[in-house]
């Protein structure tokens, strides 16, 4: 795949093998960005790429100067991280499930740290990967390891 315009024009990138995504064609991207060029200032917008797939649209935004880009893709080959921090809203209904989801998705590298910010209404001391916590009044950081 290639980036069609901007500072990175012509750069090629290879999405993960066996990705269950439908990449946007170059001609469709070109048409879309011709429209966007007349509507937005790429350098001053924040951009969320839902169902980001290969990241192609995000790369195009970055190539045109967008510096605040978030790309979300549920089905992409997963990458593991050394450190993961999650600071969800304390009232999030599924907050208690976040550690299980992180470990089930194998998002943490061996010897990595997962840090979850929460309030005293949540307790993770019995979680199998829980290691320690630090309490700062109504803010608690629970730290998990593999």
N, C-alpha and C positions, 0 to 999 in steps of 0.2 A: 504494500500500500504506500501511497505517497501523500505528502502535504502539497496542496495545490497553489497556495499563495502565501504572501507575507514573508517575514524574515527567514523562515525555514523552508521556503518554496523549493520543491524538488527533492527534499529529504525523504528517504524511504524508511519505513518501519515495518516490522514483522509482528503481527498480533500473535498471541499464544496459539499453539497448535490445538486443533479440535475445539476451538471456541464456538459455542452454540449461538453465534451472533450473525446478523445480516448486515454487513458493512454498507454504509451509504456510498453509492457510486460517485466517482469523480465528477461526472456531469451534474448530478443532483447537488453535490456539495458546492460546486461552482455557482449554480443557480441560486442556492440559498444564500451564499455569502455575497453575491452581487446585490441581493435585496438588503441584507443586513448592513452592508457598507454604507448604504444610503439612509439608514435608520439609526444606527448606534455608533458611539465612539468606543471602539474596542478597548482602548486603554483605560477607560473610566468605568467599565461595567464589571459586575461580578457575574459568574456564569456557573450554572448547575447543569450537568449533563446526566440526566436520568436515563437509565438503560444504556449506559455509555458504551457497551460492547467493546469494540477495538480501541476506543478512545479517539477515533479519527476526528470527530467534530471538536473535541477538546483540544487536540493538537492544532487544528485550524484556528481556533480562538487564540491559543497561545502564540501562534505564529504571527498573528495580527496585533499582538500587544496586550491581550487580556492577561492580567496577572493574578486574578482571583478566580480559580477554576476548581470545581469539585466534580469528580466523575464517579458515578455510582453504577456498579454492574454486579448483580447478584450471581450471575452464571459464569463469570470469568474464572479462569484457572486461578486459584487462590495463591496469594503471596503471604509468607509468614514474616512477622516483624519481631525485632528485638524488644521493643517497648511499645505498648499500646496503652493509651490513656482514654478513658471514657468519662465524660462529665455530663451525663444526661440530666434532663429536668428531674428533680427529686420526686415529682408526682407521676412520673411515667409509669403506667400500669405494668409494663413488662420489665421494670428495672431489675427485679430479683432474678430474672432469667438471663441477663446479659453475660455473666461469667460462663454459664453453661453453653451459651451460643458461641462465645469466643473459642472455648476449648473444643467444642464439637466441630467447628469449622477449621480447626487446626491453624489458626491465625497467628499463634505465638511460636517463635523459634525455641528450641531447647535452651534452657538457661535464660529465657526472656522474662520480662516482667509485664504483667497486666495490672494497671492501676485503675480502680473504679472509685469515683467520687460519689458520695451519697450522704444522707443524713442519718441520724440515730434511729429512724423508723425501719432501717434495714440492717440486718446482721448476717455476715457471711462467714463467721468464725468456723462453722461446721462444714464449709465447702471443702472438697478434697484437695483443691489447689490453693486454698487460702494459706498465706504465710504470716502476714502481720497487718496491723492497721495503725494509723496515726489519727488521733482525734484533735481537731482544732475547733472546739465549740460545737456548733451544729454542722460542721463539715468534717466528714470522715473519709480518709483515703484507705481503702482496703487494697492490699497488694497480694497478687496471686502469682504463682510460678508453676511451670510444668513439673 
